[in-house]
Amino acid sequence: MTLKHNLGVTSSSPSLWRVVLGVPVRLLPPFEAVLEKFCMAVSSFEDRPGVSGGRWRLEGLGEDSFDEAGFSLALDATAAAQGIARAPAFTVETVPERDWVAENLDGFPPLHAGRFFIHGSHCGDTVPAGRVGLMVDAGQAFGTGRHESTLGCLLALDRLARSRCFARILDVGCGSGILSLAVAKLMRARVTALDCDPVAVRTAATNIKRNGVASLVRVGRGRGMTPAAVGAGAPYDLIFVNILPDPIIAMAPLAKRYLASGGVVVLSGILHHQAARVMAAYGAQRLFLLRRIILGDWVTLVLS
């Protein structure tokens, strides 16, 4: 299974829907891209793991109304572009409202990631000796540290910090604020944390205050690397971008623009089959691969 985003739903959330379709593995990227345009979360499941050329099940989650006509047209256009006669059939269903956070707290025991010890407030505040404690309640925001994309960033940071220090950090797609917390507590460095989701911004601000690093981390709402959002802190020694491949690729010129000479970019939220496109975009900006961290289906890229 692969997962692009975590999603928390409470009784006050808008109504949710799920769209489902099946595609051959070779058609996974183009149809995945269609779902990303219509949905706020996209998942892909291999129907028969290990079978070469097998089929994959694509699921997208969205809120409020579903644009069925627009979605159908997008599928038809993609099918035509891929040279197939008929677009895959799809189903749409309503997702029952549940408080996923309350139901799953007990399913999130403390997590070790390199030298980081990640725990929720429900687990208390005892941190093992020699570890950097991160108290994180993700709530409706992405970022408990358990997803491979976030874990890859934490492992990349842990290794980078063993050989150098960073003074100015940018965290794009901060979610719960876990990466900002990690670098602020590990290095006492200043961090600019951004997310386009107001829920994530509020969650990150709460976690940052709870961890005692509010003086080091500035969290705000922003989509991508706009000059207004990131320009004041530039250039950055270290940039995290943990979102989706297409916006990661679109940000390549800005990442180069706002990166200090000799700085490092950590990119995550990338599946195996998407990594080559991402590296090509950053290679065109003369940013080159230092390290690749592979966790399951997910890849974290460290470039400089």
N, C-alpha and C positions, 0 to 999 in steps of 0.2 A: 504494500500500500504506500502511496505517496500522498502528502498533504501540503497544500500551499499556505493555509492560514488556520489558526485556531479560531473558534467562534463561540462566545458565551451568549446565552439567551436567557433573559429573565421575563417575568410576566409583563414588564413594562416595555419590552422590545416590540418593534413593528412585526407584523405577520411575516413569516418566513416561508419560502418555497424551495423545492429541490428539483432540478432538472437532471435527467439521467439518459445517457446514450452509450452505445458500444461502438468501438472502432478498432481496426487492425493496428498493430503496434507502429507500422510505418506511417500511419496517418494521425498518430497521437499529437505531435506538435501543432499542426494547423488547426485541428478541431479543439485542442486545448486553448489555443489563442482565441477562438470564437467564444468559448465559455468565459474567458477572462474579461471579455468586453461587456458581458451581460450580467456577470455574477460577482459577488464580493468575496467568494471563496470557491476554490476549485480543487477537487480531489481526483486522483486516478488510481484504479485498482487493477492489477494484472489478474485476469480471470483464471489463467492456468500458469502459475509461476514456473519459470524454467523452460517453458515450451517455446522454441524459437518461432518468431513470427506470429505469436498468439494474439488474442484479442484483449483489449483493455476496456474497462468500464469507466466512463467519465461522469463525474457528478459535479454540479454547480449549485451553490446556495446563494439565494438573493432575498431581498426584503421588499415589502410593499407589492407593487404590481409586476407581473411577468409579461414582457413584450413578446408574445408568442409569434406574432406575424414577423416582427423584425428578426427574431432568432431564427425562424424558418428560412427567411431570405438569406441570412448570413451563412447558414449551413449549406443552402443550395449553391451559393456563390463559391464557397470553399470547396465543395464537391466538384464543381465545374473546373476550378483552378487546378485541382489534383487529378483531373482526368477520369473521374468516376461518374457513372451515369446517374446515380441516385444518392442523395444525402442520407446519412443514418437516421433511423427513426428515433424519436425521443419521447420520454414521458415526463410529466410534471406533477408534483404532489405537494401538498401543504405539510410543513414540518410543525409538529405539536410544540407548543410553548413549554419550556422546562427551565428550571434554574440549574443549569449544568454546573455552575461553580459550587453551589451548595451540595449537589449530589456527588461531586468528585473530589472534595477536599481530602477525604481519607485515602484516595487513590494516588496522592502525590506526596510520598515520603521524601525526606531530604535527598538531595542529589549531589554527588561529587563530580566536578568537571575540572580536571587539572587540579590547581590549588584552590579552586573555588568550592564553597559549600553553600548550596542553594536550598533555602527552606522557606516555607510559608509561615505566617504569623501563628497559625494553628499548631505549629510544631515547637513553639517556644523559641528561645534565642541562644541556646548553648551551641557554640561553634568549636569543633575539634581543634586542638593545638596545631599551629602551623598552617591553618586554613584561613582563607578570606571569606567571611560570612556575608551572604547576600540574602536579605529577607525580602522575598518577592511574593506578592499576591497579585497574580495576573488579572483576576476578575474577568472582564470581557475583552481584555487586551491580549494580544499575542505575546508570548514570552515567559514560559515557566522554566526554560532551559532544557526541557526534555525533547523538544523537537530537534531533529538532526541539523537543521539550518542554524538555530541558535547555539546548539552545543558545539557545532563546528567553529563558530565565531569565538566562543569562550576558549576553546582549545587553541585556536590561532593566537588569541591574546595572551594566553598563559605562556606559550612558547616565545612569542615576540618579546614579552616583558623580561625574559631571562637574559636577553642580550642587549637591550636598549631601553631608554626611557622616552616617553612621549609627553609633550607639554600641552598640546592643543589637539583636541579630538572632536570629530564630527560623527554623530550617530544618526543615520537616515533610516527611518522606519523603526523608531526606537521601541514601539510596542509598550511593554510593561516597564521599560527602562533598564532591563537587566544588564545590557552591555555597558551602558553609561555608568551604572552602579559599579560594575566590575572594574572598569578602568579608573574611576574616581577613587575607589577604596584601595586599589592596588598601588596606584602611582600618585594619588593626591593631585591629579591633573585636572585641568578645566575642560569641560565637555559641553558641546552644543548638541542637544537631543531634539529630534524633530519627528513628528508623525502627522499624517493627514487626517487621522481619526481622532475626534475630540475626546472619545472615551479613553483611547490610549494615552492621550496627553494628560488627562486627569489622573489616570492610574499611575503613569510614570511619575508625575509630580508627587503623588502620595508616597510611592515607594522610595523616591529620592529623599524626601523629608524624613521618613521613618528610619532610613539608614544613616542619617546624619551627614549627608553630603550635599545639602541644598545650596551651600555656599560655592560649591564647585560645579554643579550641573545646572545649565539653563535649558529648560524644556519648553518647547513651543509647538504650535501647529504650523505645518508647512508641507507642501507637496513637492518633493524633490529638492534640488539645490538651487532655489531662487536666490538672487543676490540679496534681497531683503532679509531672507531667513538665515543665510550662512555667511554673507560677505563680511560682517563685522568681526568674526572670529578667524578669518582666513589670514595666512595659509595654515592648513592643518597638517600636523605630523602623521596623523592616523585617521582614516575615514572608514567607518563601517557602513555598508549598504546591504541590509538584509530585508529584501522585499520580493519582487517578481522579476523574471529575466528581462522582459521587454523594457520596463522602466529602468532597470539596471543598465541595459545597453544604451538607452537614450541619454543617460546621465554621464556617459564616458567622457565627453569633452569637458563637462563641468567638473568632474572629479579631477581631471588633469589640471584644470584652471585653478582649483582651490587647494590642490595638494602642494605642500612644501617640497622643495628639492630634497630628494632622498626619502620622502615620505612613503607610507604604506597604505594600500587600500585593501580592505577585506570585504569580499563579495560573497553573499550567501542567499539562500532561497532558490537554488539552482539544481535542477535534475541533471543526471549524467548526459542525456541527449541534448541539453541546452548549453552545456559548458563551452563547447567549441565556438558558438556564436558570441558568447560573452567575451571570451578571450580574444577573439578576432577584433571586436569593437575596442577593447582596451589596448590591444597591441597596436592598433592604428593610432592611438594617442601616445605611443611609446611607453606604455606601462606593461611590464613583463612579469611573468609568473615566477614567484619565489617558492611557493608551496601549494600543494593541493591536498585538502583533507576530505576523505571520502567516508561517509557514514551512511550505510544502506544505499538508498537510491539517490542520496543528496551529496552535493559537492560544495565545498567552501574553497574559494580561490583567494590566495594572498599574493598581491602584486606590488611592484614598486617601480 
